[in-house]
């Protein structure tokens, strides 16, 4: 199957050797995505917006998402991330995982989100 790499132009993509998203057939995998922001809600909304932009570039939309994974540095605040996630996915309702991690790549980051989508599935 043909493979298409989706880039956001981040300086880190070639250094680390990753793509924002990868399309193979009708499956799209979106890399762990973070976003700047003052709080967990803002960072979650920003990460989801970046995921949406990558999906659009791949010819998909949030309606095509079948799974998300949310990595939180403080699971006690899960309801904040869940609220932002629910605002996007309340009608779509993908399979979702939410776990606590000890830290992310930058101490200011509070959440990282991955997504998988299937177009026409």
N, CA, C and O atoms as a MOPAC input file, in Angstrom:
PM7 MOZYME 1SCF
protein

 N      0.82600 1    -1.18200 1     0.00000 1
 C      0.00000 1     0.00000 1     0.00000 1
 C      0.87300 1     1.25000 1     0.00000 1
 O      1.98100 1     1.26600 1     0.53700 1
 N      0.34700 1     2.26800 1    -0.60600 1
 C      1.06800 1     3.53600 1    -0.64700 1
 C      1.06800 1     4.19400 1     0.73400 1
 O      0.09400 1     4.10800 1     1.48100 1
 N      2.15700 1     4.83700 1     1.04300 1
 C      2.32600 1     5.52900 1     2.31700 1
 C      2.49100 1     7.02100 1     2.04100 1
 O      3.22300 1     7.41500 1     1.13300 1
 N      1.80700 1     7.84300 1     2.83100 1
 C      1.93100 1     9.29100 1     2.71000 1
 C      2.23300 1     9.85600 1     4.09300 1
 O      1.49100 1     9.62700 1     5.04800 1
 N      3.33600 1    10.60000 1     4.18600 1
 C      3.68800 1    11.25000 1     5.44100 1
 C      3.14900 1    12.68000 1     5.44000 1
 O      3.30400 1    13.40900 1     4.46000 1
 N      2.52200 1    13.07100 1     6.53500 1
 C      1.97400 1    14.41000 1     6.70800 1
 C      2.89500 1    15.16900 1     7.65200 1
 O      3.20200 1    14.69300 1     8.74400 1
 N      3.33400 1    16.34700 1     7.23000 1
 C      4.25400 1    17.15800 1     8.02300 1
 C      3.60100 1    18.47200 1     8.41800 1
 O      2.77600 1    19.01700 1     7.68700 1
 N      3.98600 1    18.97100 1     9.58900 1
 C      3.55500 1    20.31100 1     9.99800 1
 C      4.67800 1    21.31900 1     9.78200 1
 O      4.50300 1    22.51600 1    10.00900 1
 N      5.83500 1    20.82400 1     9.34000 1
 C      6.97300 1    21.70700 1     9.13600 1
 C      7.78000 1    21.96100 1    10.39200 1
 O      8.66500 1    22.81700 1    10.40700 1
 N      7.48200 1    21.23100 1    11.43300 1
 C      8.21600 1    21.38500 1    12.68600 1
 C      9.69600 1    21.07000 1    12.47800 1
 O     10.05100 1    20.14500 1    11.74800 1
 N     10.54400 1    21.85100 1    13.12900 1
 C     11.98600 1    21.58800 1    13.01800 1
 C     12.35100 1    20.23300 1    13.61200 1
 O     13.39000 1    19.66300 1    13.27800 1
 N     11.49300 1    19.71500 1    14.49700 1
 C     11.79800 1    18.46000 1    15.17400 1
 C     11.50800 1    17.23000 1    14.32200 1
 O     12.08100 1    16.16700 1    14.56200 1
 N     10.63500 1    17.35400 1    13.33800 1
 C     10.26800 1    16.17400 1    12.54800 1
 C     11.47100 1    15.50600 1    11.89600 1
 O     11.62200 1    14.29400 1    12.05000 1
 N     12.34500 1    16.22600 1    11.16700 1
 C     13.49600 1    15.54600 1    10.57100 1
 C     14.56600 1    15.15600 1    11.59800 1
 O     15.28200 1    14.17200 1    11.40600 1
 N     14.67300 1    15.91600 1    12.67400 1
 C     15.68500 1    15.61300 1    13.69600 1
 C     15.34100 1    14.30600 1    14.41500 1
 O     16.18800 1    13.42800 1    14.58000 1
 N     14.08100 1    14.20100 1    14.83500 1
 C     13.64400 1    13.00400 1    15.56100 1
 C     13.32900 1    11.86900 1    14.60100 1
 O     13.46700 1    10.69600 1    14.94800 1
 N     12.90800 1    12.21900 1    13.39400 1
 C     12.55000 1    11.20600 1    12.40200 1
 C     11.11600 1    10.75000 1    12.54400 1
 O     10.84700 1     9.55100 1    12.62500 1
 N     10.18900 1    11.69900 1    12.57600 1
 C      8.77600 1    11.34200 1    12.65700 1
 C      7.94700 1    12.25500 1    11.76600 1
 O      8.43100 1    13.27000 1    11.26600 1
 N      6.69600 1    11.87600 1    11.58100 1
 C      5.73000 1    12.67800 1    10.84100 1
 C      4.57700 1    13.00700 1    11.77500 1
 O      4.29000 1    12.24900 1    12.70100 1
 N      3.92200 1    14.12100 1    11.53900 1
 C      2.73800 1    14.45800 1    12.34600 1
 C      1.68900 1    13.37700 1    12.18000 1
 O      1.01800 1    12.99400 1    13.13800 1
 N      1.55200 1    12.88100 1    10.94000 1
 C      0.61100 1    11.79300 1    10.68200 1
 C      1.14100 1    10.94500 1     9.53400 1
 O      1.93500 1    11.40500 1     8.71500 1
 N      0.68900 1     9.70900 1     9.49400 1
 C      1.05000 1     8.79100 1     8.41800 1
 C     -0.23800 1     8.15800 1     7.90800 1
 O     -1.06200 1     7.66600 1     8.67900 1
 N     -0.38800 1     8.18300 1     6.58300 1
 C     -1.54600 1     7.59300 1     5.93600 1
 C     -1.09400 1     6.34700 1     5.18700 1
 O     -0.17400 1     6.40700 1     4.37100 1
 N     -1.73500 1     5.22600 1     5.46200 1
 C     -1.51700 1     3.98600 1     4.72000 1
 C     -2.90200 1     3.43200 1     4.39300 1
 O     -3.66400 1     3.05000 1     5.28100 1
 N     -3.20200 1     3.39900 1     3.10900 1
 C     -4.54700 1     2.97500 1     2.70400 1
 C     -5.56700 1     3.95800 1     3.25700 1
 O     -5.45400 1     5.16600 1     3.04900 1
 N     -6.56200 1     3.43400 1     3.96200 1
 C     -7.58100 1     4.30500 1     4.54000 1
 C     -7.35900 1     4.56200 1     6.03200 1
 O     -8.23700 1     5.09300 1     6.71200 1
 N     -6.18400 1     4.18400 1     6.53300 1
 C     -5.84400 1     4.35500 1     7.94700 1
 C     -4.89200 1     5.53100 1     8.13400 1
 O     -3.91600 1     5.67100 1     7.39700 1
 N     -5.18100 1     6.37000 1     9.11900 1
 C     -4.32600 1     7.51300 1     9.44800 1
 C     -3.94600 1     7.42400 1    10.90800 1
 O     -4.81100 1     7.32000 1    11.77800 1
 N     -2.64700 1     7.46500 1    11.18200 1
 C     -2.13800 1     7.51700 1    12.54400 1
 C     -1.54400 1     8.89500 1    12.78000 1
 O     -0.67300 1     9.34200 1    12.03400 1
 N     -2.02400 1     9.56900 1    13.83100 1
 C     -1.50700 1    10.89300 1    14.17200 1
 C     -0.60500 1    10.75400 1    15.39000 1
 O     -1.00100 1    10.19100 1    16.41000 1
 N      0.61200 1    11.27300 1    15.27000 1
 C      1.60100 1    11.20700 1    16.34900 1
 C      1.10500 1    11.89000 1    17.61000 1
 O      0.16200 1    12.68100 1    17.58500 1
 N      1.76100 1    11.56400 1    18.70800 1
 C      1.49000 1    12.26300 1    19.95700 1
 C      1.61300 1    13.75800 1    19.72100 1
 O      2.61500 1    14.23500 1    19.18700 1
 N      0.58500 1    14.48900 1    20.12300 1
 C      0.47800 1    15.90000 1    19.80500 1
 C      0.30400 1    16.71400 1    21.08000 1
 O     -0.52000 1    16.39100 1    21.93500 1
 N      1.08600 1    17.76000 1    21.18900 1
 C      0.98600 1    18.67700 1    22.32100 1
 C      0.68900 1    20.07300 1    21.80300 1
 O      0.69700 1    20.31500 1    20.59600 1
 N      0.43000 1    20.97900 1    22.71900 1
 C      0.19200 1    22.36600 1    22.34000 1
 C      0.52400 1    23.25400 1    23.51800 1
 O      0.33900 1    22.85700 1    24.66900 1
 N      1.01700 1    24.46500 1    23.24100 1
 C      1.25200 1    25.40000 1    24.33400 1
 C     -0.08200 1    25.86200 1    24.90700 1
 O     -1.12100 1    25.76400 1    24.25400 1
 N     -0.03700 1    26.35100 1    26.10200 1
 C     -1.25900 1    26.86900 1    26.71800 1
 C     -1.05200 1    27.08600 1    28.19200 1
 O     -0.15300 1    26.50900 1    28.80500 1
 N     -1.88800 1    27.91600 1    28.74800 1
 C     -1.76500 1    28.29300 1    30.15800 1
 C     -2.21600 1    27.18400 1    31.09400 1
 O     -1.76000 1    27.10800 1    32.23500 1
 N     -3.12100 1    26.31500 1    30.61300 1
 C     -3.65400 1    25.27800 1    31.49200 1
 C     -3.98300 1    24.01700 1    30.69100 1
 O     -3.84600 1    23.98500 1    29.46800 1
 N     -4.41400 1    22.99700 1    31.39700 1
 C     -4.68600 1    21.70200 1    30.77600 1
 C     -5.79500 1    21.79600 1    29.72800 1
 O     -5.68200 1    21.19700 1    28.65800 1
 N     -6.84700 1    22.52700 1    30.01700 1
 C     -7.94700 1    22.66200 1    29.06800 1
 C     -7.45600 1    23.29600 1    27.76000 1
 O     -7.73700 1    22.78500 1    26.67600 1
 N     -6.74200 1    24.38400 1    27.86600 1
 C     -6.22900 1    25.08200 1    26.68400 1
 C     -5.26400 1    24.20400 1    25.89000 1
 O     -5.31000 1    24.19500 1    24.66000 1
 N     -4.39700 1    23.47200 1    26.57400 1
 C     -3.45900 1    22.58500 1    25.89400 1
 C     -4.18400 1    21.43200 1    25.20200 1
 O     -3.80500 1    21.03400 1    24.10100 1
 N     -5.21600 1    20.89800 1    25.83600 1
 C     -5.98300 1    19.81100 1    25.23400 1
 C     -6.68500 1    20.30000 1    23.97400 1
 O     -6.63800 1    19.63400 1    22.94000 1
 N     -7.33300 1    21.45600 1    24.05100 1
 C     -8.01200 1    22.02300 1    22.88200 1
 C     -7.01000 1    22.29300 1    21.75400 1
 O     -7.30300 1    22.03700 1    20.58600 1
 N     -5.83100 1    22.80800 1    22.10500 1
 C     -4.80700 1    23.08800 1    21.09900 1
 C     -4.28800 1    21.83600 1    20.43100 1
 O     -4.10200 1    21.81000 1    19.21500 1
 N     -4.05100 1    20.79500 1    21.21300 1
 C     -3.57700 1    19.52500 1    20.64700 1
 C     -4.62900 1    18.93600 1    19.70800 1
 O     -4.29800 1    18.42800 1    18.63600 1
 N     -5.88600 1    19.00700 1    20.11200 1
 C     -6.95700 1    18.49200 1    19.26100 1
 C     -7.08600 1    19.30000 1    17.97400 1
 O     -7.39700 1    18.73500 1    16.92600 1
 N     -6.85600 1    20.59200 1    18.03100 1
 C     -6.88400 1    21.43300 1    16.82600 1
 C     -5.75100 1    21.05300 1    15.87200 1
 O     -5.94300 1    21.03600 1    14.65600 1
 N     -4.57700 1    20.75000 1    16.41700 1
 C     -3.45600 1    20.32300 1    15.58600 1
 C     -3.74900 1    18.96600 1    14.94600 1
 O     -3.43200 1    18.74100 1    13.77800 1
 N     -4.35200 1    18.07300 1    15.71400 1
 C     -4.74800 1    16.77200 1    15.18100 1
 C     -5.76200 1    16.96100 1    14.05300 1
 O     -5.66300 1    16.31200 1    13.01100 1
 N     -6.72000 1    17.83400 1    14.25900 1
 C     -7.73000 1    18.09600 1    13.23200 1
 C     -7.09700 1    18.63400 1    11.94800 1
 O     -7.48800 1    18.24500 1    10.84700 1
 N     -6.12300 1    19.52700 1    12.09400 1
 C     -5.44200 1    20.08500 1    10.92100 1
 C     -4.67000 1    18.99700 1    10.17100 1
 O     -4.67100 1    18.97800 1     8.94000 1
 N     -4.01400 1    18.09600 1    10.89800 1
 C     -3.28000 1    17.00000 1    10.25400 1
 C     -4.23700 1    16.06400 1     9.52300 1
 O     -3.94800 1    15.61500 1     8.41400 1
 N     -5.37300 1    15.77200 1    10.14600 1
 C     -6.36700 1    14.91400 1     9.50000 1
 C     -6.90200 1    15.56300 1     8.23300 1
 O     -7.09200 1    14.89400 1     7.21700 1
 N     -7.14400 1    16.85500 1     8.29300 1
 C     -7.63300 1    17.56700 1     7.11300 1
 C     -6.62200 1    17.47700 1     5.98000 1
 O     -6.98600 1    17.25200 1     4.82600 1
 N     -5.34000 1    17.65600 1     6.31900 1
 C     -4.27800 1    17.55800 1     5.31800 1
 C     -4.22000 1    16.15200 1     4.72700 1
 O     -3.80500 1    15.97200 1     3.58200 1
 N     -4.63700 1    15.15800 1     5.51000 1
 C     -4.63500 1    13.76500 1     5.05400 1
 C     -5.92800 1    13.38500 1     4.34300 1
 O     -6.08100 1    12.24900 1     3.89500 1
 N     -6.86100 1    14.33300 1     4.23700 1
 C     -8.12300 1    14.05100 1     3.56700 1
 C     -9.18100 1    13.46100 1     4.47200 1
 O    -10.09400 1    12.78200 1     4.00100 1
 N     -9.07100 1    13.71100 1     5.76400 1
 C    -10.00800 1    13.15300 1     6.74000 1
 C    -10.52600 1    14.27100 1     7.65000 1
 O    -10.19200 1    15.44400 1     7.48100 1
 N    -11.34400 1    13.87200 1     8.60600 1
 C    -11.85800 1    14.82500 1     9.58800 1
 C    -11.93300 1    14.13400 1    10.94700 1
 O    -11.65600 1    12.94100 1    11.07000 1
 N    -12.30400 1    14.88900 1    11.94000 1
 C    -12.43700 1    14.31400 1    13.28200 1
 C    -13.51000 1    13.22100 1    13.30000 1
 O    -13.45100 1    12.32300 1    14.14000 1
 N    -14.47700 1    13.27900 1    12.40200 1
 C    -15.52000 1    12.24800 1    12.34200 1
 C    -14.94900 1    10.88400 1    11.96500 1
 O    -15.59100 1     9.85900 1    12.19500 1
 N    -13.75500 1    10.86400 1    11.39200 1
 C    -13.11600 1     9.61400 1    10.99700 1
 C    -12.27800 1     8.98900 1    12.11600 1
 O    -11.77800 1     7.87500 1    11.96300 1
 N    -12.12100 1     9.69500 1    13.23700 1
 C    -11.28800 1     9.20600 1    14.34600 1
 C    -11.98100 1     8.02900 1    15.02600 1
 O    -13.14900 1     8.10500 1    15.40500 1
 N    -11.22600 1     6.93700 1    15.17000 1
 C    -11.74200 1     5.73800 1    15.83100 1
 C    -11.09200 1     5.48300 1    17.18600 1
 O    -11.61800 1     4.71500 1    17.99100 1
 N     -9.94400 1     6.12700 1    17.44400 1
 C     -9.26600 1     5.94300 1    18.73100 1
 C     -8.44600 1     7.17800 1    19.06400 1
 O     -7.81200 1     7.77700 1    18.19500 1
 N     -8.47100 1     7.54800 1    20.34500 1
 C     -7.54700 1     8.55300 1    20.86600 1
 C     -6.87400 1     7.99600 1    22.10800 1
 O     -7.40200 1     7.12300 1    22.79700 1
 N     -5.68800 1     8.53100 1    22.36700 1
 C     -4.95300 1     8.20000 1    23.58900 1
 C     -4.49100 1     9.51400 1    24.20000 1
 O     -3.84100 1    10.32100 1    23.53400 1
 N     -4.82600 1     9.72600 1    25.45900 1
 C     -4.43900 1    10.95800 1    26.15200 1
 C     -3.48000 1    10.61500 1    27.28400 1
 O     -3.76900 1     9.77300 1    28.13400 1
 N     -2.34800 1    11.27800 1    27.27500 1
 C     -1.32500 1    11.09100 1    28.29400 1
 C     -1.28200 1    12.35500 1    29.14500 1
 O     -0.93800 1    13.42800 1    28.64900 1
 N     -1.62900 1    12.23100 1    30.41600 1
 C     -1.69000 1    13.37000 1    31.32800 1
 C     -0.58600 1    13.27400 1    32.37100 1
 O     -0.27100 1    12.18400 1    32.84800 1
 N     -0.00300 1    14.40100 1    32.72200 1
 C      1.00500 1    14.38200 1    33.77500 1
 C      0.36900 1    14.39700 1    35.15900 1
 O      1.04100 1    14.11500 1    36.15100 1
 N     -0.92200 1    14.72100 1    35.23700 1
 C     -1.63700 1    14.68700 1    36.51800 1
 C     -3.02900 1    14.11500 1    36.28100 1
 O     -3.94600 1    14.83900 1    35.89500 1
 N     -3.18200 1    12.81800 1    36.51300 1
 C     -4.45200 1    12.14500 1    36.24200 1
 C     -5.57500 1    12.67600 1    37.12800 1
 O     -6.74700 1    12.49900 1    36.79600 1
 N     -5.25000 1    13.31400 1    38.23500 1
 C     -6.27800 1    13.89400 1    39.09800 1
 C     -7.06800 1    14.99300 1    38.36900 1
 O     -8.18500 1    15.32800 1    38.76400 1
 N     -6.48000 1    15.54600 1    37.30700 1
 C     -7.15700 1    16.58600 1    36.53200 1
 C     -7.81900 1    16.02200 1    35.27000 1
 O     -8.07500 1    16.76500 1    34.32300 1
 N     -8.09400 1    14.73500 1    35.25400 1
 C     -8.62000 1    14.08000 1    34.06200 1
 C     -9.90800 1    14.71400 1    33.55200 1
 O    -10.15000 1    14.74200 1    32.34500 1
 N    -10.73700 1    15.22200 1    34.46300 1
 C    -12.01800 1    15.79000 1    34.03400 1
 C    -11.84200 1    17.04000 1    33.16800 1
 O    -12.69400 1    17.33500 1    32.33000 1
 N    -10.75700 1    17.76700 1    33.36200 1
 C    -10.48700 1    18.96200 1    32.54800 1
 C    -10.17900 1    18.54200 1    31.11300 1
 O    -10.73600 1    19.09600 1    30.16500 1
 N     -9.29300 1    17.56400 1    30.96000 1
 C     -8.96900 1    17.06600 1    29.62000 1
 C    -10.18700 1    16.39000 1    29.00200 1
 O    -10.43600 1    16.52700 1    27.80400 1
 N    -10.94400 1    15.66500 1    29.81400 1
 C    -12.13600 1    14.98400 1    29.31300 1
 C    -13.16400 1    15.98000 1    28.78900 1
 O    -13.82800 1    15.71500 1    27.78700 1
 N    -13.29800 1    17.11400 1    29.45300 1
 C    -14.25000 1    18.13600 1    29.00300 1
 C    -13.88400 1    18.63100 1    27.60500 1
 O    -14.74000 1    18.70900 1    26.72400 1
 N    -12.60600 1    18.96500 1    27.40800 1
 C    -12.15000 1    19.44400 1    26.09600 1
 C    -12.30900 1    18.35900 1    25.03300 1
 O    -12.73800 1    18.64100 1    23.91400 1
 N    -11.96400 1    17.12600 1    25.38000 1
 C    -12.09900 1    15.99100 1    24.46200 1
 C    -13.57200 1    15.78100 1    24.12000 1
 O    -13.91200 1    15.57000 1    22.95600 1
 N    -14.43100 1    15.83500 1    25.10800 1
 C    -15.85100 1    15.63100 1    24.90100 1
 C    -16.48700 1    16.69800 1    24.03200 1
 O    -17.43500 1    16.41300 1    23.30000 1
 N    -15.98200 1    17.92400 1    24.09800 1
 C    -16.51200 1    18.99300 1    23.26000 1
 C    -16.27500 1    18.71400 1    21.77400 1
 O    -17.04000 1    19.16300 1    20.92100 1
 N    -15.22900 1    17.98400 1    21.48200 1
 C    -14.92200 1    17.62800 1    20.10000 1
 C    -15.57700 1    16.29900 1    19.70700 1
 O    -16.08400 1    16.15600 1    18.59500 1
 N    -15.56300 1    15.33900 1    20.61800 1
 C    -15.92900 1    13.96600 1    20.27000 1
 C    -17.23600 1    13.45400 1    20.87100 1
 O    -17.49300 1    12.25200 1    20.80200 1
 N    -18.06600 1    14.30700 1    21.45400 1
 C    -19.27800 1    13.81300 1    22.12500 1
 C    -20.19400 1    13.02500 1    21.19600 1
 O    -20.82400 1    12.06100 1    21.62900 1
 N    -20.27800 1    13.41700 1    19.93100 1
 C    -21.12300 1    12.68700 1    18.98400 1
 C    -20.36800 1    11.59500 1    18.23300 1
 O    -20.98200 1    10.65800 1    17.72300 1
 N    -19.05400 1    11.70700 1    18.16000 1
 C    -18.22500 1    10.75600 1    17.40900 1
 C    -17.89700 1     9.54600 1    18.27700 1
 O    -17.99300 1     8.40300 1    17.83100 1
 N    -17.51300 1     9.80900 1    19.50300 1
 C    -17.24200 1     8.81700 1    20.54100 1
 C    -16.26600 1     7.71600 1    20.14000 1
 O    -16.63400 1     6.54100 1    20.11500 1
 N    -15.01600 1     8.08900 1    19.82500 1
 C    -14.00700 1     7.07100 1    19.51900 1
 C    -13.61900 1     6.28000 1    20.76300 1
 O    -13.87900 1     6.70600 1    21.88900 1
 N    -13.00700 1     5.14500 1    20.55300 1
 C    -12.39600 1     4.43200 1    21.67100 1
 C    -11.30900 1     5.34300 1    22.22700 1
 O    -10.58400 1     5.98400 1    21.46700 1
 N    -11.19500 1     5.40200 1    23.54600 1
 C    -10.26900 1     6.36900 1    24.15300 1
 C     -9.56100 1     5.76300 1    25.34500 1
 O    -10.14400 1     4.99500 1    26.11000 1
 N     -8.30400 1     6.11700 1    25.49100 1
 C     -7.50500 1     5.73800 1    26.64500 1
 C     -6.97100 1     7.01200 1    27.27900 1
 O     -6.55300 1     7.93200 1    26.57500 1
 N     -6.98200 1     7.06900 1    28.60000 1
 C     -6.42000 1     8.21100 1    29.31800 1
 C     -5.55000 1     7.64900 1    30.44200 1
 O     -6.04200 1     6.94200 1    31.32200 1
 N     -4.25500 1     7.96800 1    30.40700 1
 C     -3.33600 1     7.46400 1    31.41700 1
 C     -2.45100 1     8.58400 1    31.93900 1
 O     -2.28700 1     9.62000 1    31.29400 1
 N     -1.89200 1     8.36200 1    33.10200 1
 C     -0.94500 1     9.30800 1    33.67100 1
 C      0.47600 1     8.88600 1    33.32200 1
 O      0.81900 1     7.70500 1    33.37600 1
 N      1.28700 1     9.86200 1    32.96800 1
 C      2.70500 1     9.64400 1    32.71200 1
 C      3.50100 1    10.52000 1    33.67200 1
 O      2.98200 1    11.51900 1    34.17000 1
 N      4.74400 1    10.16100 1    33.93600 1
 C      5.52400 1    10.92700 1    34.90600 1
 C      5.90800 1    12.30800 1    34.38800 1
 O      5.99600 1    13.26100 1    35.16200 1
 N      6.13800 1    12.41900 1    33.07700 1
 C      6.43900 1    13.72800 1    32.49500 1
 C      6.41100 1    13.62600 1    30.98700 1
 O      6.47500 1    12.53900 1    30.41200 1
 N      6.31200 1    14.79500 1    30.35700 1
 C      6.38500 1    14.89000 1    28.90300 1
 C      7.70100 1    15.55900 1    28.53700 1
 O      8.48900 1    15.89600 1    29.42100 1
 N      7.95000 1    15.75600 1    27.24700 1
 C      9.24400 1    16.24900 1    26.77100 1
 C      9.59200 1    17.64600 1    27.29200 1
 O     10.77000 1    17.98300 1    27.41600 1
 N      8.58600 1    18.45300 1    27.59600 1
 C      8.77700 1    19.80800 1    28.11900 1
 C      7.98500 1    19.91100 1    29.42400 1
 O      6.80400 1    19.56300 1    29.44600 1
 N      8.59800 1    20.37600 1    30.50500 1
 C      7.89100 1    20.44300 1    31.79000 1
 C      6.63000 1    21.31400 1    31.76600 1
 O      5.76900 1    21.16300 1    32.63400 1
 N      6.50500 1    22.20900 1    30.80200 1
 C      5.31500 1    23.06100 1    30.71300 1
 C      4.12600 1    22.32300 1    30.09600 1
 O      2.98900 1    22.78300 1    30.19700 1
 N      4.38800 1    21.18300 1    29.46000 1
 C      3.31800 1    20.43500 1    28.80100 1
 C      2.58900 1    19.54100 1    29.79100 1
 O      3.21000 1    18.87100 1    30.61600 1
 N      1.27000 1    19.53900 1    29.70200 1
 C      0.43200 1    18.80300 1    30.64400 1
 C     -0.29300 1    17.61900 1    30.01500 1
 O     -0.77300 1    16.73200 1    30.72100 1
 N     -0.37300 1    17.60600 1    28.67100 1
 C     -1.10800 1    16.55000 1    27.98100 1
 C     -0.49700 1    16.31400 1    26.59700 1
 O     -0.00400 1    17.23800 1    25.95100 1
 N     -0.54400 1    15.06600 1    26.16600 1
 C     -0.16500 1    14.68500 1    24.81100 1
 C     -1.24100 1    13.73800 1    24.30500 1
 O     -1.68300 1    12.85100 1    25.03400 1
 N     -1.66300 1    13.92200 1    23.05800 1
 C     -2.77400 1    13.13500 1    22.51500 1
 C     -2.37000 1    12.50500 1    21.18100 1
 O     -1.76600 1    13.15900 1    20.33000 1
 N     -2.71100 1    11.23000 1    21.01500 1
 C     -2.54700 1    10.51200 1    19.75200 1
 C     -3.93100 1    10.22100 1    19.19900 1
 O     -4.90300 1    10.16400 1    19.95200 1
 N     -4.02500 1    10.03500 1    17.89200 1
 C     -5.31000 1     9.67900 1    17.29400 1
 C     -5.09900 1     8.73700 1    16.10900 1
 O     -4.09300 1     8.81100 1    15.40400 1
 N     -6.06600 1     7.85900 1    15.91400 1
 C     -6.11200 1     6.98600 1    14.74800 1
 C     -7.45000 1     7.20600 1    14.06400 1
 O     -8.48900 1     7.30600 1    14.71800 1
 N     -7.41100 1     7.28000 1    12.74800 1
 C     -8.62900 1     7.48100 1    11.97200 1
 C     -8.68200 1     6.49000 1    10.82700 1
 O     -7.65500 1     6.03700 1    10.32300 1
 N     -9.89200 1     6.16700 1    10.43000 1
 C    -10.11800 1     5.32400 1     9.26400 1
 C    -11.08600 1     6.07000 1     8.35900 1
 O    -12.20600 1     6.38700 1     8.75900 1
 N    -10.65000 1     6.34500 1     7.14500 1
 C    -11.47600 1     7.07100 1     6.20000 1
 C    -12.37200 1     6.08700 1     5.46500 1
 O    -11.89800 1     5.08500 1     4.92900 1
 N    -13.65000 1     6.37000 1     5.44300 1
 C    -14.59500 1     5.48900 1     4.75300 1
 C    -14.84000 1     4.19200 1     5.47400 1
 O    -15.32500 1     3.22500 1     4.88600 1
 N    -14.50100 1     4.16600 1     6.77100 1
 C    -14.65200 1     2.92600 1     7.52500 1
 C    -15.95400 1     2.79300 1     8.25200 1
 O    -16.18700 1     1.78600 1     8.92000 1

